[in-house]
Amino acid sequence: EKLLPASTRFTTLHLTVDDARNVKVGGIGVARNFNALAVISNAFATDGHVKDAIFSNIAITKENTVSFTLSAALDPKVVAFSP
């Protein structure tokens, strides 16, 4: 299932899983514009597998794109590996 529009990408992405199987995702991304960032925010909010998504460090880059940092929790059922 695709949640990210083609106009949004992550340059770094990391997952952490603690002993209680709580899964956290974090990363730095770039969106073509604020509308693209709003689309991903809405997709995460309505998907149900991504919880407590927080977008921070939002800034316009020198290329006139929008950079951001994401932190969120993931439903452990969608993680296909274990540490």
Solvent accessible surface area in square Angstrom, and as a share of the most:
residue,aa,sasa,rsa
1,E,189,0.85
2,K,154,0.65
3,L,53,0.26
4,L,55,0.28
5,P,32,0.20
6,A,97,0.76
7,S,26,0.17
8,T,7,0.04
9,R,142,0.52
10,F,44,0.18
11,T,74,0.43
12,T,71,0.41
13,L,104,0.52
14,H,111,0.49
15,L,72,0.36
16,T,76,0.44
17,V,31,0.18
18,D,73,0.38
19,D,155,0.81
20,A,78,0.60
21,R,102,0.37
22,N,76,0.39
23,V,2,0.01
24,K,110,0.46
25,V,15,0.09
26,G,6,0.06
27,G,4,0.04
28,I,86,0.44
29,G,0,0.00
30,V,27,0.16
31,A,1,0.01
32,R,151,0.55
33,N,66,0.34
34,F,107,0.45
35,N,113,0.58
36,A,8,0.06
37,L,12,0.06
38,A,60,0.46
39,V,80,0.46
40,I,0,0.00
41,S,43,0.28
42,N,93,0.47
43,A,21,0.16
44,F,14,0.06
45,A,82,0.64
46,T,102,0.59
47,D,32,0.17
48,G,41,0.40
49,H,73,0.33
50,V,18,0.10
51,K,100,0.42
52,D,116,0.60
53,A,36,0.28
54,I,104,0.53
55,F,39,0.16
56,S,46,0.30
57,N,114,0.59
58,I,81,0.41
59,A,50,0.39
60,I,111,0.56
61,T,37,0.21
62,K,191,0.81
63,E,112,0.50
64,N,119,0.61
65,T,33,0.19
66,V,4,0.02
67,S,27,0.18
68,F,2,0.01
69,T,37,0.22
70,L,5,0.02
71,S,55,0.36
72,A,7,0.05
73,A,20,0.16
74,L,31,0.15
75,D,22,0.11
76,P,51,0.32
77,K,183,0.78
78,V,69,0.40
79,V,19,0.11
80,A,110,0.85
81,F,106,0.44
82,S,81,0.52
83,P,131,0.83
